[in-house]
Amino acid sequence: MFSSNLYTLKAALDAAMLRQNVHAQNIANAETPGYRRKYVVFEENLREAMKLRLLRTNEKHITSKIAFPVPEVRQEEGIAYRNDENGVDIDYEVVQMVSNGLKYQVMSRLMSMSFERYNTVLRGG
C-alpha cells in the first residue's frame, strides 16, 4: 500500500536515531582513557542496496523489493587525540550530533507530509 519512499524514510530515521545515540555515547566517553570513537554506517549500504534493485519489465518477472540494510555501529581504529589513547574529538561529535538532529527533523517532516497525503486520499478530497 505504501510507497517504497516511506520504507526508505523509516530506515533512514532509524539510522539517524541510532547515530544520535552513538554520538551521545562518544561524548559521554570523551574523557575515558583508551576509548575509541564509534560511528554508524548506513547511507553507503543503502546506496549499494538501491543499485542492486531489479527492474521489472514484464508482469511474469520476479518482483524486486529492496532489502533495507540495517545500520551498523563500527569502531574507529588508529586515531587518538590525546596521550591516553582516547579517540574522541568532542567538537567534531557535537557538530555531527547537531547536523544529524537537523537531518532527522527534515526526514520526520517528510514522513508526516507523506502520511498527510495518504489521509487526504482516504478521506476523499
C-alpha positions as a Markdown table, in Angstrom:
| # | Residue | x | y | z |
|---|---|---|---|---|
| 1 | Met | 0.0 | 0.0 | 0.0 |
| 2 | Phe | 2.7 | 2.5 | 1.0 |
| 3 | Ser | 5.4 | 3.5 | -1.5 |
| 4 | Ser | 9.0 | 2.4 | -1.0 |
| 5 | Asn | 9.8 | 6.1 | -0.1 |
| 6 | Leu | 8.1 | 5.6 | 3.3 |
| 7 | Tyr | 10.1 | 2.4 | 4.0 |
| 8 | Thr | 13.3 | 4.3 | 3.0 |
| 9 | Leu | 12.4 | 7.2 | 5.3 |
| 10 | Lys | 11.7 | 4.8 | 8.1 |
| 11 | Ala | 15.1 | 3.0 | 7.7 |
| 12 | Ala | 16.9 | 6.4 | 7.5 |
| 13 | Leu | 15.1 | 7.7 | 10.6 |
| 14 | Asp | 16.1 | 4.5 | 12.5 |
| 15 | Ala | 19.7 | 5.0 | 11.4 |
| 16 | Ala | 19.6 | 8.7 | 12.4 |
| 17 | Met | 18.3 | 7.8 | 15.9 |
| 18 | Leu | 21.0 | 5.2 | 16.3 |
| 19 | Arg | 23.6 | 7.7 | 15.1 |
| 20 | Gln | 22.3 | 10.2 | 17.7 |
| 21 | Asn | 22.8 | 7.6 | 20.5 |
| 22 | Val | 26.3 | 6.8 | 19.2 |
| 23 | His | 27.3 | 10.5 | 19.2 |
| 24 | Ala | 26.0 | 10.8 | 22.8 |
| 25 | Gln | 27.9 | 7.7 | 23.8 |
| 26 | Asn | 31.1 | 9.2 | 22.3 |
| 27 | Ile | 30.6 | 12.5 | 24.1 |
| 28 | Ala | 30.0 | 10.7 | 27.4 |
| 29 | Asn | 33.3 | 8.8 | 26.9 |
| 30 | Ala | 35.4 | 11.8 | 25.8 |
| 31 | Glu | 37.5 | 11.5 | 29.0 |
| 32 | Thr | 37.7 | 7.7 | 29.1 |
| 33 | Pro | 41.3 | 6.5 | 28.6 |
| 34 | Gly | 41.6 | 4.2 | 25.6 |
| 35 | Tyr | 38.0 | 4.7 | 24.4 |
| 36 | Arg | 37.7 | 4.6 | 20.6 |
| 37 | Arg | 35.1 | 6.7 | 18.8 |
| 38 | Lys | 32.2 | 4.8 | 17.3 |
| 39 | Tyr | 30.2 | 5.7 | 14.2 |
| 40 | Val | 27.2 | 4.4 | 12.2 |
| 41 | Val | 27.4 | 3.2 | 8.6 |
| 42 | Phe | 24.1 | 3.2 | 6.8 |
| 43 | Glu | 23.9 | 5.5 | 3.7 |
| 44 | Glu | 26.7 | 3.7 | 1.9 |
| 45 | Asn | 24.9 | 0.3 | 2.4 |
| 46 | Leu | 21.6 | 1.8 | 1.3 |
| 47 | Arg | 23.2 | 3.2 | -1.8 |
| 48 | Glu | 24.5 | -0.3 | -2.7 |
| 49 | Ala | 21.1 | -1.9 | -2.0 |
| 50 | Met | 19.4 | 0.6 | -4.3 |
| 51 | Lys | 21.9 | -0.2 | -7.1 |
| 52 | Leu | 21.0 | -3.9 | -6.8 |
| 53 | Arg | 17.3 | -3.2 | -7.2 |
| 54 | Leu | 16.0 | -5.2 | -10.2 |
| 55 | Leu | 13.8 | -3.6 | -12.8 |
| 56 | Arg | 10.6 | -5.4 | -13.6 |
| 57 | Thr | 9.8 | -5.1 | -17.3 |
| 58 | Asn | 7.2 | -7.9 | -17.5 |
| 59 | Glu | 4.5 | -9.0 | -15.1 |
| 60 | Lys | 5.9 | -12.5 | -15.2 |
| 61 | His | 9.2 | -11.3 | -13.8 |
| 62 | Ile | 10.0 | -11.8 | -10.2 |
| 63 | Thr | 9.3 | -8.7 | -8.2 |
| 64 | Ser | 12.2 | -6.9 | -6.6 |
| 65 | Lys | 11.9 | -5.5 | -3.1 |
| 66 | Ile | 14.7 | -3.5 | -1.6 |
| 67 | Ala | 16.1 | -5.2 | 1.4 |
| 68 | Phe | 16.9 | -2.2 | 3.5 |
| 69 | Pro | 20.3 | -2.5 | 5.2 |
| 70 | Val | 20.5 | -2.4 | 9.0 |
| 71 | Pro | 22.6 | 0.4 | 10.3 |
| 72 | Glu | 26.0 | -0.8 | 11.6 |
| 73 | Val | 27.9 | 0.6 | 14.5 |
| 74 | Arg | 31.6 | 0.5 | 13.9 |
| 75 | Gln | 34.6 | 1.5 | 15.9 |
| 76 | Glu | 37.3 | 3.8 | 14.6 |
| 77 | Glu | 40.8 | 2.4 | 14.8 |
| 78 | Gly | 44.1 | 4.1 | 14.9 |
| 79 | Ile | 43.2 | 7.7 | 15.7 |
| 80 | Ala | 44.0 | 9.1 | 19.2 |
| 81 | Tyr | 43.6 | 12.7 | 20.1 |
| 82 | Arg | 45.3 | 12.5 | 23.5 |
| 83 | Asn | 48.2 | 10.7 | 25.2 |
| 84 | Asp | 45.7 | 8.4 | 27.0 |
| 85 | Glu | 44.7 | 6.9 | 23.5 |
| 86 | Asn | 41.2 | 8.4 | 23.6 |
| 87 | Gly | 39.9 | 8.7 | 20.1 |
| 88 | Val | 37.1 | 11.3 | 20.6 |
| 89 | Asp | 37.2 | 14.9 | 19.3 |
| 90 | Ile | 34.3 | 16.4 | 21.3 |
| 91 | Asp | 33.9 | 19.4 | 19.0 |
| 92 | Tyr | 33.5 | 17.1 | 16.0 |
| 93 | Glu | 31.0 | 14.9 | 17.9 |
| 94 | Val | 28.9 | 18.0 | 18.9 |
| 95 | Val | 28.8 | 19.3 | 15.3 |
| 96 | Gln | 27.9 | 15.8 | 13.9 |
| 97 | Met | 25.2 | 15.5 | 16.5 |
| 98 | Val | 23.6 | 18.8 | 15.6 |
| 99 | Ser | 23.8 | 18.0 | 11.9 |
| 100 | Asn | 22.2 | 14.6 | 12.4 |
| 101 | Gly | 19.4 | 16.2 | 14.5 |
| 102 | Leu | 18.6 | 18.6 | 11.7 |
| 103 | Lys | 18.5 | 15.7 | 9.2 |
| 104 | Tyr | 16.2 | 13.8 | 11.5 |
| 105 | Gln | 13.8 | 16.8 | 11.7 |
| 106 | Val | 13.7 | 17.1 | 7.9 |
| 107 | Met | 13.1 | 13.3 | 7.4 |
| 108 | Ser | 10.4 | 13.2 | 10.0 |
| 109 | Arg | 8.7 | 16.2 | 8.4 |
| 110 | Leu | 8.8 | 14.4 | 5.0 |
| 111 | Met | 7.3 | 11.3 | 6.7 |
| 112 | Ser | 4.5 | 13.4 | 8.2 |
| 113 | Met | 3.8 | 15.0 | 4.8 |
| 114 | Ser | 3.5 | 11.6 | 3.2 |
| 115 | Phe | 1.0 | 10.5 | 5.8 |
| 116 | Glu | -1.0 | 13.7 | 5.3 |
| 117 | Arg | -1.2 | 12.9 | 1.6 |
| 118 | Tyr | -2.5 | 9.3 | 2.3 |
| 119 | Asn | -5.0 | 10.7 | 4.8 |
| 120 | Thr | -6.3 | 13.2 | 2.1 |
| 121 | Val | -6.8 | 10.4 | -0.4 |
| 122 | Leu | -8.5 | 8.2 | 2.2 |
| 123 | Arg | -10.9 | 11.0 | 3.2 |
| 124 | Gly | -11.7 | 11.6 | -0.5 |
| 125 | Gly | -10.5 | 15.0 | -1.1 |
